[in-house]
Amino acid sequence: MPQTLNDQIISDYEALVEPHVAHGRQQAARLGLAHLITTYGAQNVRTALAGLVANYEALGH
């Protein structure tokens, strides 16, 4: 169970957006992202995803 708002946003991103991106379904990915923004607010989503990207970059991905 996610412990912070950022963890919850990342968890939902991984469930609602990432699978569509991986399969080239951009419209579905956009809808998932819009849902995250509506649910959590644009700034919270931006902050959480920036942290996710920073983690990937730190791991050399």
PDBQT receptor file of N, H, CA, C and O in Angstrom, charges set to zero:
ATOM      1  N   MET A   1       0.848  -1.176   0.000  1.00  0.00    +0.000 N 
ATOM      2  CA  MET A   1       0.000   0.000   0.000  1.00  0.00    +0.000 C 
ATOM      3  C   MET A   1       0.893   1.239   0.000  1.00  0.00    +0.000 C 
ATOM      4  O   MET A   1       1.771   1.369   0.853  1.00  0.00    +0.000 OA
ATOM      5  N   PRO A   2       0.678   2.138  -0.939  1.00  0.00    +0.000 N 
ATOM      6  CA  PRO A   2       1.498   3.349  -0.991  1.00  0.00    +0.000 C 
ATOM      7  C   PRO A   2       1.379   4.163   0.292  1.00  0.00    +0.000 C 
ATOM      8  O   PRO A   2       0.312   4.223   0.903  1.00  0.00    +0.000 OA
ATOM      9  N   GLN A   3       2.488   4.791   0.696  1.00  0.00    +0.000 N 
ATOM     10  H   GLN A   3       3.355   4.743   0.200  1.00  0.00    +0.000 HD
ATOM     11  CA  GLN A   3       2.515   5.501   1.960  1.00  0.00    +0.000 C 
ATOM     12  C   GLN A   3       2.410   7.008   1.811  1.00  0.00    +0.000 C 
ATOM     13  O   GLN A   3       2.050   7.689   2.771  1.00  0.00    +0.000 OA
ATOM     14  N   THR A   4       2.707   7.539   0.664  1.00  0.00    +0.000 N 
ATOM     15  H   THR A   4       3.000   6.986  -0.115  1.00  0.00    +0.000 HD
ATOM     16  CA  THR A   4       2.637   8.980   0.471  1.00  0.00    +0.000 C 
ATOM     17  C   THR A   4       1.808   9.287  -0.760  1.00  0.00    +0.000 C 
ATOM     18  O   THR A   4       1.499   8.401  -1.557  1.00  0.00    +0.000 OA
ATOM     19  N   LEU A   5       1.451  10.558  -0.906  1.00  0.00    +0.000 N 
ATOM     20  H   LEU A   5       1.701  11.278  -0.259  1.00  0.00    +0.000 HD
ATOM     21  CA  LEU A   5       0.712  10.979  -2.095  1.00  0.00    +0.000 C 
ATOM     22  C   LEU A   5       1.531  10.691  -3.347  1.00  0.00    +0.000 C 
ATOM     23  O   LEU A   5       0.989  10.194  -4.335  1.00  0.00    +0.000 OA
ATOM     24  N   ASN A   6       2.830  10.997  -3.323  1.00  0.00    +0.000 N 
ATOM     25  H   ASN A   6       3.270  11.400  -2.521  1.00  0.00    +0.000 HD
ATOM     26  CA  ASN A   6       3.678  10.701  -4.489  1.00  0.00    +0.000 C 
ATOM     27  C   ASN A   6       3.662   9.224  -4.821  1.00  0.00    +0.000 C 
ATOM     28  O   ASN A   6       3.571   8.849  -5.990  1.00  0.00    +0.000 OA
ATOM     29  N   ASP A   7       3.749   8.371  -3.792  1.00  0.00    +0.000 N 
ATOM     30  H   ASP A   7       3.822   8.675  -2.842  1.00  0.00    +0.000 HD
ATOM     31  CA  ASP A   7       3.708   6.921  -4.024  1.00  0.00    +0.000 C 
ATOM     32  C   ASP A   7       2.383   6.510  -4.664  1.00  0.00    +0.000 C 
ATOM     33  O   ASP A   7       2.360   5.669  -5.563  1.00  0.00    +0.000 OA
ATOM     34  N   GLN A   8       1.284   7.102  -4.203  1.00  0.00    +0.000 N 
ATOM     35  H   GLN A   8       1.302   7.785  -3.473  1.00  0.00    +0.000 HD
ATOM     36  CA  GLN A   8      -0.032   6.770  -4.760  1.00  0.00    +0.000 C 
ATOM     37  C   GLN A   8      -0.137   7.212  -6.207  1.00  0.00    +0.000 C 
ATOM     38  O   GLN A   8      -0.658   6.481  -7.049  1.00  0.00    +0.000 OA
ATOM     39  N   ILE A   9       0.359   8.412  -6.499  1.00  0.00    +0.000 N 
ATOM     40  H   ILE A   9       0.783   9.006  -5.815  1.00  0.00    +0.000 HD
ATOM     41  CA  ILE A   9       0.328   8.903  -7.878  1.00  0.00    +0.000 C 
ATOM     42  C   ILE A   9       1.165   8.005  -8.782  1.00  0.00    +0.000 C 
ATOM     43  O   ILE A   9       0.724   7.652  -9.876  1.00  0.00    +0.000 OA
ATOM     44  N   ILE A  10       2.360   7.631  -8.343  1.00  0.00    +0.000 N 
ATOM     45  H   ILE A  10       2.718   7.917  -7.454  1.00  0.00    +0.000 HD
ATOM     46  CA  ILE A  10       3.220   6.748  -9.146  1.00  0.00    +0.000 C 
ATOM     47  C   ILE A  10       2.558   5.390  -9.346  1.00  0.00    +0.000 C 
ATOM     48  O   ILE A  10       2.595   4.834 -10.443  1.00  0.00    +0.000 OA
ATOM     49  N   SER A  11       1.966   4.866  -8.308  1.00  0.00    +0.000 N 
ATOM     50  H   SER A  11       1.936   5.318  -7.416  1.00  0.00    +0.000 HD
ATOM     51  CA  SER A  11       1.273   3.582  -8.415  1.00  0.00    +0.000 C 
ATOM     52  C   SER A  11       0.140   3.659  -9.442  1.00  0.00    +0.000 C 
ATOM     53  O   SER A  11      -0.011   2.774 -10.283  1.00  0.00    +0.000 OA
ATOM     54  N   ASP A  12      -0.642   4.716  -9.360  1.00  0.00    +0.000 N 
ATOM     55  H   ASP A  12      -0.520   5.435  -8.676  1.00  0.00    +0.000 HD
ATOM     56  CA  ASP A  12      -1.738   4.888 -10.316  1.00  0.00    +0.000 C 
ATOM     57  C   ASP A  12      -1.202   5.131 -11.725  1.00  0.00    +0.000 C 
ATOM     58  O   ASP A  12      -1.773   4.634 -12.695  1.00  0.00    +0.000 OA
ATOM     59  N   TYR A  13      -0.118   5.885 -11.847  1.00  0.00    +0.000 N 
ATOM     60  H   TYR A  13       0.346   6.288 -11.059  1.00  0.00    +0.000 HD
ATOM     61  CA  TYR A  13       0.507   6.103 -13.153  1.00  0.00    +0.000 C 
ATOM     62  C   TYR A  13       0.924   4.762 -13.765  1.00  0.00    +0.000 C 
ATOM     63  O   TYR A  13       0.665   4.493 -14.938  1.00  0.00    +0.000 OA
ATOM     64  N   GLU A  14       1.567   3.937 -12.956  1.00  0.00    +0.000 N 
ATOM     65  H   GLU A  14       1.777   4.156 -12.003  1.00  0.00    +0.000 HD
ATOM     66  CA  GLU A  14       2.027   2.634 -13.449  1.00  0.00    +0.000 C 
ATOM     67  C   GLU A  14       0.859   1.751 -13.867  1.00  0.00    +0.000 C 
ATOM     68  O   GLU A  14       1.006   0.922 -14.765  1.00  0.00    +0.000 OA
ATOM     69  N   ALA A  15      -0.289   1.913 -13.237  1.00  0.00    +0.000 N 
ATOM     70  H   ALA A  15      -0.409   2.587 -12.507  1.00  0.00    +0.000 HD
ATOM     71  CA  ALA A  15      -1.458   1.107 -13.579  1.00  0.00    +0.000 C 
ATOM     72  C   ALA A  15      -2.278   1.711 -14.727  1.00  0.00    +0.000 C 
ATOM     73  O   ALA A  15      -2.795   0.978 -15.570  1.00  0.00    +0.000 OA
ATOM     74  N   LEU A  16      -2.398   3.039 -14.763  1.00  0.00    +0.000 N 
ATOM     75  H   LEU A  16      -1.978   3.635 -14.078  1.00  0.00    +0.000 HD
ATOM     76  CA  LEU A  16      -3.328   3.682 -15.693  1.00  0.00    +0.000 C 
ATOM     77  C   LEU A  16      -2.690   4.249 -16.954  1.00  0.00    +0.000 C 
ATOM     78  O   LEU A  16      -3.376   4.429 -17.960  1.00  0.00    +0.000 OA
ATOM     79  N   VAL A  17      -1.404   4.532 -16.919  1.00  0.00    +0.000 N 
ATOM     80  H   VAL A  17      -0.847   4.386 -16.102  1.00  0.00    +0.000 HD
ATOM     81  CA  VAL A  17      -0.774   5.209 -18.056  1.00  0.00    +0.000 C 
ATOM     82  C   VAL A  17       0.308   4.345 -18.696  1.00  0.00    +0.000 C 
ATOM     83  O   VAL A  17       0.292   4.112 -19.905  1.00  0.00    +0.000 OA
ATOM     84  N   GLU A  18       1.237   3.879 -17.889  1.00  0.00    +0.000 N 
ATOM     85  H   GLU A  18       1.250   4.068 -16.907  1.00  0.00    +0.000 HD
ATOM     86  CA  GLU A  18       2.414   3.180 -18.395  1.00  0.00    +0.000 C 
ATOM     87  C   GLU A  18       2.099   2.002 -19.332  1.00  0.00    +0.000 C 
ATOM     88  O   GLU A  18       2.752   1.871 -20.368  1.00  0.00    +0.000 OA
ATOM     89  N   PRO A  19       1.124   1.145 -19.007  1.00  0.00    +0.000 N 
ATOM     90  CA  PRO A  19       0.851   0.025 -19.926  1.00  0.00    +0.000 C 
ATOM     91  C   PRO A  19       0.417   0.492 -21.313  1.00  0.00    +0.000 C 
ATOM     92  O   PRO A  19       0.755  -0.141 -22.314  1.00  0.00    +0.000 OA
ATOM     93  N   HIS A  20      -0.323   1.585 -21.380  1.00  0.00    +0.000 N 
ATOM     94  H   HIS A  20      -0.598   2.099 -20.567  1.00  0.00    +0.000 HD
ATOM     95  CA  HIS A  20      -0.769   2.104 -22.675  1.00  0.00    +0.000 C 
ATOM     96  C   HIS A  20       0.405   2.674 -23.466  1.00  0.00    +0.000 C 
ATOM     97  O   HIS A  20       0.496   2.472 -24.677  1.00  0.00    +0.000 OA
ATOM     98  N   VAL A  21       1.293   3.378 -22.792  1.00  0.00    +0.000 N 
ATOM     99  H   VAL A  21       1.219   3.543 -21.808  1.00  0.00    +0.000 HD
ATOM    100  CA  VAL A  21       2.481   3.919 -23.460  1.00  0.00    +0.000 C 
ATOM    101  C   VAL A  21       3.313   2.771 -24.016  1.00  0.00    +0.000 C 
ATOM    102  O   VAL A  21       3.796   2.840 -25.147  1.00  0.00    +0.000 OA
ATOM    103  N   ALA A  22       3.478   1.724 -23.232  1.00  0.00    +0.000 N 
ATOM    104  H   ALA A  22       3.086   1.668 -22.314  1.00  0.00    +0.000 HD
ATOM    105  CA  ALA A  22       4.289   0.578 -23.649  1.00  0.00    +0.000 C 
ATOM    106  C   ALA A  22       3.739  -0.103 -24.901  1.00  0.00    +0.000 C 
ATOM    107  O   ALA A  22       4.486  -0.717 -25.662  1.00  0.00    +0.000 OA
ATOM    108  N   HIS A  23       2.437   0.011 -25.104  1.00  0.00    +0.000 N 
ATOM    109  H   HIS A  23       1.830   0.510 -24.485  1.00  0.00    +0.000 HD
ATOM    110  CA  HIS A  23       1.805  -0.638 -26.255  1.00  0.00    +0.000 C 
ATOM    111  C   HIS A  23       1.417   0.351 -27.344  1.00  0.00    +0.000 C 
ATOM    112  O   HIS A  23       0.694   0.001 -28.278  1.00  0.00    +0.000 OA
ATOM    113  N   GLY A  24       1.901   1.597 -27.225  1.00  0.00    +0.000 N 
ATOM    114  H   GLY A  24       2.488   1.881 -26.467  1.00  0.00    +0.000 HD
ATOM    115  CA  GLY A  24       1.659   2.580 -28.268  1.00  0.00    +0.000 C 
ATOM    116  C   GLY A  24       0.247   3.127 -28.307  1.00  0.00    +0.000 C 
ATOM    117  O   GLY A  24      -0.163   3.683 -29.325  1.00  0.00    +0.000 OA
ATOM    118  N   ARG A  25      -0.491   2.990 -27.253  1.00  0.00    +0.000 N 
ATOM    119  H   ARG A  25      -0.158   2.538 -26.425  1.00  0.00    +0.000 HD
ATOM    120  CA  ARG A  25      -1.870   3.484 -27.203  1.00  0.00    +0.000 C 
ATOM    121  C   ARG A  25      -1.870   4.879 -26.564  1.00  0.00    +0.000 C 
ATOM    122  O   ARG A  25      -2.238   5.048 -25.401  1.00  0.00    +0.000 OA
ATOM    123  N   GLN A  26      -1.451   5.861 -27.348  1.00  0.00    +0.000 N 
ATOM    124  H   GLN A  26      -1.152   5.724 -28.292  1.00  0.00    +0.000 HD
ATOM    125  CA  GLN A  26      -1.247   7.204 -26.817  1.00  0.00    +0.000 C 
ATOM    126  C   GLN A  26      -2.537   7.864 -26.332  1.00  0.00    +0.000 C 
ATOM    127  O   GLN A  26      -2.529   8.559 -25.316  1.00  0.00    +0.000 OA
ATOM    128  N   GLN A  27      -3.638   7.656 -27.042  1.00  0.00    +0.000 N 
ATOM    129  H   GLN A  27      -3.645   7.091 -27.867  1.00  0.00    +0.000 HD
ATOM    130  CA  GLN A  27      -4.908   8.264 -26.619  1.00  0.00    +0.000 C 
ATOM    131  C   GLN A  27      -5.328   7.721 -25.255  1.00  0.00    +0.000 C 
ATOM    132  O   GLN A  27      -5.764   8.484 -24.393  1.00  0.00    +0.000 OA
ATOM    133  N   ALA A  28      -5.202   6.426 -25.056  1.00  0.00    +0.000 N 
ATOM    134  H   ALA A  28      -4.848   5.806 -25.757  1.00  0.00    +0.000 HD
ATOM    135  CA  ALA A  28      -5.541   5.832 -23.762  1.00  0.00    +0.000 C 
ATOM    136  C   ALA A  28      -4.603   6.332 -22.671  1.00  0.00    +0.000 C 
ATOM    137  O   ALA A  28      -5.029   6.562 -21.539  1.00  0.00    +0.000 OA
ATOM    138  N   ALA A  29      -3.324   6.499 -23.009  1.00  0.00    +0.000 N 
ATOM    139  H   ALA A  29      -2.978   6.312 -23.928  1.00  0.00    +0.000 HD
ATOM    140  CA  ALA A  29      -2.361   7.029 -22.037  1.00  0.00    +0.000 C 
ATOM    141  C   ALA A  29      -2.732   8.455 -21.644  1.00  0.00    +0.000 C 
ATOM    142  O   ALA A  29      -2.653   8.820 -20.471  1.00  0.00    +0.000 OA
ATOM    143  N   ARG A  30      -3.135   9.260 -22.624  1.00  0.00    +0.000 N 
ATOM    144  H   ARG A  30      -3.198   8.964 -23.577  1.00  0.00    +0.000 HD
ATOM    145  CA  ARG A  30      -3.547  10.638 -22.320  1.00  0.00    +0.000 C 
ATOM    146  C   ARG A  30      -4.768  10.662 -21.408  1.00  0.00    +0.000 C 
ATOM    147  O   ARG A  30      -4.847  11.489 -20.500  1.00  0.00    +0.000 OA
ATOM    148  N   LEU A  31      -5.711   9.769 -21.642  1.00  0.00    +0.000 N 
ATOM    149  H   LEU A  31      -5.646   9.097 -22.380  1.00  0.00    +0.000 HD
ATOM    150  CA  LEU A  31      -6.896   9.699 -20.779  1.00  0.00    +0.000 C 
ATOM    151  C   LEU A  31      -6.513   9.312 -19.352  1.00  0.00    +0.000 C 
ATOM    152  O   LEU A  31      -7.052   9.861 -18.392  1.00  0.00    +0.000 OA
ATOM    153  N   GLY A  32      -5.592   8.373 -19.215  1.00  0.00    +0.000 N 
ATOM    154  H   GLY A  32      -5.154   7.927 -19.995  1.00  0.00    +0.000 HD
ATOM    155  CA  GLY A  32      -5.118   7.982 -17.887  1.00  0.00    +0.000 C 
ATOM    156  C   GLY A  32      -4.426   9.130 -17.186  1.00  0.00    +0.000 C 
ATOM    157  O   GLY A  32      -4.632   9.346 -15.992  1.00  0.00    +0.000 OA
ATOM    158  N   LEU A  33      -3.609   9.868 -17.917  1.00  0.00    +0.000 N 
ATOM    159  H   LEU A  33      -3.442   9.692 -18.887  1.00  0.00    +0.000 HD
ATOM    160  CA  LEU A  33      -2.917  11.024 -17.349  1.00  0.00    +0.000 C 
ATOM    161  C   LEU A  33      -3.914  12.111 -16.962  1.00  0.00    +0.000 C 
ATOM    162  O   LEU A  33      -3.765  12.742 -15.915  1.00  0.00    +0.000 OA
ATOM    163  N   ALA A  34      -4.917  12.332 -17.784  1.00  0.00    +0.000 N 
ATOM    164  H   ALA A  34      -5.038  11.819 -18.634  1.00  0.00    +0.000 HD
ATOM    165  CA  ALA A  34      -5.952  13.317 -17.454  1.00  0.00    +0.000 C 
ATOM    166  C   ALA A  34      -6.679  12.915 -16.172  1.00  0.00    +0.000 C 
ATOM    167  O   ALA A  34      -7.013  13.770 -15.352  1.00  0.00    +0.000 OA
ATOM    168  N   HIS A  35      -6.920  11.632 -16.002  1.00  0.00    +0.000 N 
ATOM    169  H   HIS A  35      -6.649  10.937 -16.668  1.00  0.00    +0.000 HD
ATOM    170  CA  HIS A  35      -7.557  11.151 -14.773  1.00  0.00    +0.000 C 
ATOM    171  C   HIS A  35      -6.678  11.448 -13.558  1.00  0.00    +0.000 C 
ATOM    172  O   HIS A  35      -7.176  11.885 -12.521  1.00  0.00    +0.000 OA
ATOM    173  N   LEU A  36      -5.378  11.211 -13.686  1.00  0.00    +0.000 N 
ATOM    174  H   LEU A  36      -4.973  10.855 -14.528  1.00  0.00    +0.000 HD
ATOM    175  CA  LEU A  36      -4.463  11.500 -12.580  1.00  0.00    +0.000 C 
ATOM    176  C   LEU A  36      -4.492  12.993 -12.230  1.00  0.00    +0.000 C 
ATOM    177  O   LEU A  36      -4.528  13.359 -11.055  1.00  0.00    +0.000 OA
ATOM    178  N   ILE A  37      -4.477  13.836 -13.240  1.00  0.00    +0.000 N 
ATOM    179  H   ILE A  37      -4.447  13.539 -14.194  1.00  0.00    +0.000 HD
ATOM    180  CA  ILE A  37      -4.480  15.282 -13.008  1.00  0.00    +0.000 C 
ATOM    181  C   ILE A  37      -5.784  15.711 -12.347  1.00  0.00    +0.000 C 
ATOM    182  O   ILE A  37      -5.776  16.536 -11.432  1.00  0.00    +0.000 OA
ATOM    183  N   THR A  38      -6.894  15.162 -12.801  1.00  0.00    +0.000 N 
ATOM    184  H   THR A  38      -6.901  14.492 -13.543  1.00  0.00    +0.000 HD
ATOM    185  CA  THR A  38      -8.189  15.489 -12.201  1.00  0.00    +0.000 C 
ATOM    186  C   THR A  38      -8.249  15.020 -10.754  1.00  0.00    +0.000 C 
ATOM    187  O   THR A  38      -8.779  15.718  -9.890  1.00  0.00    +0.000 OA
ATOM    188  N   THR A  39      -7.710  13.848 -10.497  1.00  0.00    +0.000 N 
ATOM    189  H   THR A  39      -7.279  13.281 -11.199  1.00  0.00    +0.000 HD
ATOM    190  CA  THR A  39      -7.771  13.264  -9.155  1.00  0.00    +0.000 C 
ATOM    191  C   THR A  39      -6.821  13.937  -8.182  1.00  0.00    +0.000 C 
ATOM    192  O   THR A  39      -7.203  14.238  -7.051  1.00  0.00    +0.000 OA
ATOM    193  N   TYR A  40      -5.587  14.175  -8.606  1.00  0.00    +0.000 N 
ATOM    194  H   TYR A  40      -5.276  13.930  -9.524  1.00  0.00    +0.000 HD
ATOM    195  CA  TYR A  40      -4.534  14.626  -7.683  1.00  0.00    +0.000 C 
ATOM    196  C   TYR A  40      -4.089  16.071  -7.866  1.00  0.00    +0.000 C 
ATOM    197  O   TYR A  40      -3.417  16.624  -6.996  1.00  0.00    +0.000 OA
ATOM    198  N   GLY A  41      -4.449  16.677  -8.968  1.00  0.00    +0.000 N 
ATOM    199  H   GLY A  41      -4.995  16.228  -9.675  1.00  0.00    +0.000 HD
ATOM    200  CA  GLY A  41      -4.002  18.040  -9.257  1.00  0.00    +0.000 C 
ATOM    201  C   GLY A  41      -2.740  18.029 -10.100  1.00  0.00    +0.000 C 
ATOM    202  O   GLY A  41      -1.863  17.183  -9.925  1.00  0.00    +0.000 OA
ATOM    203  N   ALA A  42      -2.663  18.978 -11.011  1.00  0.00    +0.000 N 
ATOM    204  H   ALA A  42      -3.375  19.666 -11.153  1.00  0.00    +0.000 HD
ATOM    205  CA  ALA A  42      -1.553  19.018 -11.975  1.00  0.00    +0.000 C 
ATOM    206  C   ALA A  42      -0.200  19.131 -11.293  1.00  0.00    +0.000 C 
ATOM    207  O   ALA A  42       0.736  18.425 -11.670  1.00  0.00    +0.000 OA
ATOM    208  N   GLN A  43      -0.074  19.996 -10.307  1.00  0.00    +0.000 N 
ATOM    209  H   GLN A  43      -0.834  20.570 -10.001  1.00  0.00    +0.000 HD
ATOM    210  CA  GLN A  43       1.221  20.193  -9.654  1.00  0.00    +0.000 C 
ATOM    211  C   GLN A  43       1.667  18.930  -8.925  1.00  0.00    +0.000 C 
ATOM    212  O   GLN A  43       2.846  18.578  -8.970  1.00  0.00    +0.000 OA
ATOM    213  N   ASN A  44       0.746  18.248  -8.256  1.00  0.00    +0.000 N 
ATOM    214  H   ASN A  44      -0.212  18.535  -8.219  1.00  0.00    +0.000 HD
ATOM    215  CA  ASN A  44       1.106  17.012  -7.553  1.00  0.00    +0.000 C 
ATOM    216  C   ASN A  44       1.560  15.934  -8.531  1.00  0.00    +0.000 C 
ATOM    217  O   ASN A  44       2.521  15.212  -8.264  1.00  0.00    +0.000 OA
ATOM    218  N   VAL A  45       0.868  15.826  -9.665  1.00  0.00    +0.000 N 
ATOM    219  H   VAL A  45       0.088  16.412  -9.882  1.00  0.00    +0.000 HD
ATOM    220  CA  VAL A  45       1.250  14.833 -10.674  1.00  0.00    +0.000 C 
ATOM    221  C   VAL A  45       2.609  15.202 -11.267  1.00  0.00    +0.000 C 
ATOM    222  O   VAL A  45       3.466  14.336 -11.444  1.00  0.00    +0.000 OA
ATOM    223  N   ARG A  46       2.804  16.464 -11.567  1.00  0.00    +0.000 N 
ATOM    224  H   ARG A  46       2.108  17.167 -11.423  1.00  0.00    +0.000 HD
ATOM    225  CA  ARG A  46       4.087  16.929 -12.125  1.00  0.00    +0.000 C 
ATOM    226  C   ARG A  46       5.234  16.609 -11.167  1.00  0.00    +0.000 C 
ATOM    227  O   ARG A  46       6.282  16.119 -11.586  1.00  0.00    +0.000 OA
ATOM    228  N   THR A  47       5.029  16.888  -9.887  1.00  0.00    +0.000 N 
ATOM    229  H   THR A  47       4.178  17.286  -9.547  1.00  0.00    +0.000 HD
ATOM    230  CA  THR A  47       6.063  16.634  -8.883  1.00  0.00    +0.000 C 
ATOM    231  C   THR A  47       6.371  15.146  -8.773  1.00  0.00    +0.000 C 
ATOM    232  O   THR A  47       7.537  14.753  -8.738  1.00  0.00    +0.000 OA
ATOM    233  N   ALA A  48       5.342  14.326  -8.718  1.00  0.00    +0.000 N 
ATOM    234  H   ALA A  48       4.395  14.646  -8.747  1.00  0.00    +0.000 HD
ATOM    235  CA  ALA A  48       5.540  12.879  -8.589  1.00  0.00    +0.000 C 
ATOM    236  C   ALA A  48       6.249  12.304  -9.812  1.00  0.00    +0.000 C 
ATOM    237  O   ALA A  48       7.154  11.482  -9.672  1.00  0.00    +0.000 OA
ATOM    238  N   LEU A  49       5.848  12.728 -11.001  1.00  0.00    +0.000 N 
ATOM    239  H   LEU A  49       5.113  13.396 -11.114  1.00  0.00    +0.000 HD
ATOM    240  CA  LEU A  49       6.471  12.198 -12.210  1.00  0.00    +0.000 C 
ATOM    241  C   LEU A  49       7.902  12.705 -12.377  1.00  0.00    +0.000 C 
ATOM    242  O   LEU A  49       8.753  11.995 -12.912  1.00  0.00    +0.000 OA
ATOM    243  N   ALA A  50       8.167  13.917 -11.926  1.00  0.00    +0.000 N 
ATOM    244  H   ALA A  50       7.475  14.493 -11.491  1.00  0.00    +0.000 HD
ATOM    245  CA  ALA A  50       9.544  14.416 -11.960  1.00  0.00    +0.000 C 
ATOM    246  C   ALA A  50      10.431  13.557 -11.061  1.00  0.00    +0.000 C 
ATOM    247  O   ALA A  50      11.574  13.259 -11.411  1.00  0.00    +0.000 OA
ATOM    248  N   GLY A  51       9.909  13.166  -9.917  1.00  0.00    +0.000 N 
ATOM    249  H   GLY A  51       8.981  13.408  -9.633  1.00  0.00    +0.000 HD
ATOM    250  CA  GLY A  51      10.660  12.285  -9.028  1.00  0.00    +0.000 C 
ATOM    251  C   GLY A  51      10.882  10.913  -9.647  1.00  0.00    +0.000 C 
ATOM    252  O   GLY A  51      11.954  10.326  -9.497  1.00  0.00    +0.000 OA
ATOM    253  N   LEU A  52       9.878  10.406 -10.338  1.00  0.00    +0.000 N 
ATOM    254  H   LEU A  52       9.008  10.883 -10.460  1.00  0.00    +0.000 HD
ATOM    255  CA  LEU A  52      10.006   9.111 -11.020  1.00  0.00    +0.000 C 
ATOM    256  C   LEU A  52      11.091   9.169 -12.086  1.00  0.00    +0.000 C 
ATOM    257  O   LEU A  52      11.925   8.268 -12.176  1.00  0.00    +0.000 OA
ATOM    258  N   VAL A  53      11.082  10.220 -12.891  1.00  0.00    +0.000 N 
ATOM    259  H   VAL A  53      10.405  10.952 -12.818  1.00  0.00    +0.000 HD
ATOM    260  CA  VAL A  53      12.094  10.388 -13.936  1.00  0.00    +0.000 C 
ATOM    261  C   VAL A  53      13.488  10.509 -13.310  1.00  0.00    +0.000 C 
ATOM    262  O   VAL A  53      14.443   9.907 -13.801  1.00  0.00    +0.000 OA
ATOM    263  N   ALA A  54      13.601  11.272 -12.248  1.00  0.00    +0.000 N 
ATOM    264  H   ALA A  54      12.825  11.761 -11.849  1.00  0.00    +0.000 HD
ATOM    265  CA  ALA A  54      14.896  11.425 -11.581  1.00  0.00    +0.000 C 
ATOM    266  C   ALA A  54      15.410  10.077 -11.071  1.00  0.00    +0.000 C 
ATOM    267  O   ALA A  54      16.603   9.791 -11.166  1.00  0.00    +0.000 OA
ATOM    268  N   ASN A  55      14.517   9.257 -10.536  1.00  0.00    +0.000 N 
ATOM    269  H   ASN A  55      13.548   9.489 -10.459  1.00  0.00    +0.000 HD
ATOM    270  CA  ASN A  55      14.918   7.926 -10.070  1.00  0.00    +0.000 C 
ATOM    271  C   ASN A  55      15.402   7.052 -11.214  1.00  0.00    +0.000 C 
ATOM    272  O   ASN A  55      16.416   6.366 -11.083  1.00  0.00    +0.000 OA
ATOM    273  N   TYR A  56      14.685   7.067 -12.343  1.00  0.00    +0.000 N 
ATOM    274  H   TYR A  56      13.862   7.623 -12.450  1.00  0.00    +0.000 HD
ATOM    275  CA  TYR A  56      15.103   6.290 -13.513  1.00  0.00    +0.000 C 
ATOM    276  C   TYR A  56      16.479   6.746 -14.004  1.00  0.00    +0.000 C 
ATOM    277  O   TYR A  56      17.346   5.930 -14.315  1.00  0.00    +0.000 OA
ATOM    278  N   GLU A  57      16.655   8.066 -14.064  1.00  0.00    +0.000 N 
ATOM    279  H   GLU A  57      15.950   8.729 -13.811  1.00  0.00    +0.000 HD
ATOM    280  CA  GLU A  57      17.932   8.610 -14.527  1.00  0.00    +0.000 C 
ATOM    281  C   GLU A  57      19.068   8.233 -13.572  1.00  0.00    +0.000 C 
ATOM    282  O   GLU A  57      20.173   7.915 -14.010  1.00  0.00    +0.000 OA
ATOM    283  N   ALA A  58      18.792   8.271 -12.283  1.00  0.00    +0.000 N 
ATOM    284  H   ALA A  58      17.894   8.529 -11.928  1.00  0.00    +0.000 HD
ATOM    285  CA  ALA A  58      19.810   7.903 -11.282  1.00  0.00    +0.000 C 
ATOM    286  C   ALA A  58      20.219   6.440 -11.422  1.00  0.00    +0.000 C 
ATOM    287  O   ALA A  58      21.349   6.067 -11.106  1.00  0.00    +0.000 OA
ATOM    288  N   LEU A  59      19.289   5.619 -11.898  1.00  0.00    +0.000 N 
ATOM    289  H   LEU A  59      18.371   5.922 -12.155  1.00  0.00    +0.000 HD
ATOM    290  CA  LEU A  59      19.579   4.197 -12.069  1.00  0.00    +0.000 C 
ATOM    291  C   LEU A  59      20.199   3.905 -13.433  1.00  0.00    +0.000 C 
ATOM    292  O   LEU A  59      20.530   2.759 -13.739  1.00  0.00    +0.000 OA
ATOM    293  N   GLY A  60      20.354   4.950 -14.251  1.00  0.00    +0.000 N 
ATOM    294  H   GLY A  60      20.085   5.881 -14.002  1.00  0.00    +0.000 HD
ATOM    295  CA  GLY A  60      20.996   4.775 -15.546  1.00  0.00    +0.000 C 
ATOM    296  C   GLY A  60      20.071   4.295 -16.639  1.00  0.00    +0.000 C 
ATOM    297  O   GLY A  60      20.539   3.712 -17.618  1.00  0.00    +0.000 OA
ATOM    298  N   HIS A  61      18.779   4.517 -16.511  1.00  0.00    +0.000 N 
ATOM    299  H   HIS A  61      18.400   4.991 -15.717  1.00  0.00    +0.000 HD
ATOM    300  CA  HIS A  61      17.823   4.094 -17.550  1.00  0.00    +0.000 C 
ATOM    301  C   HIS A  61      17.624   5.162 -18.572  1.00  0.00    +0.000 C 
ATOM    302  O   HIS A  61      16.855   4.978 -19.516  1.00  0.00    +0.000 OA
TER     303      HIS A  61
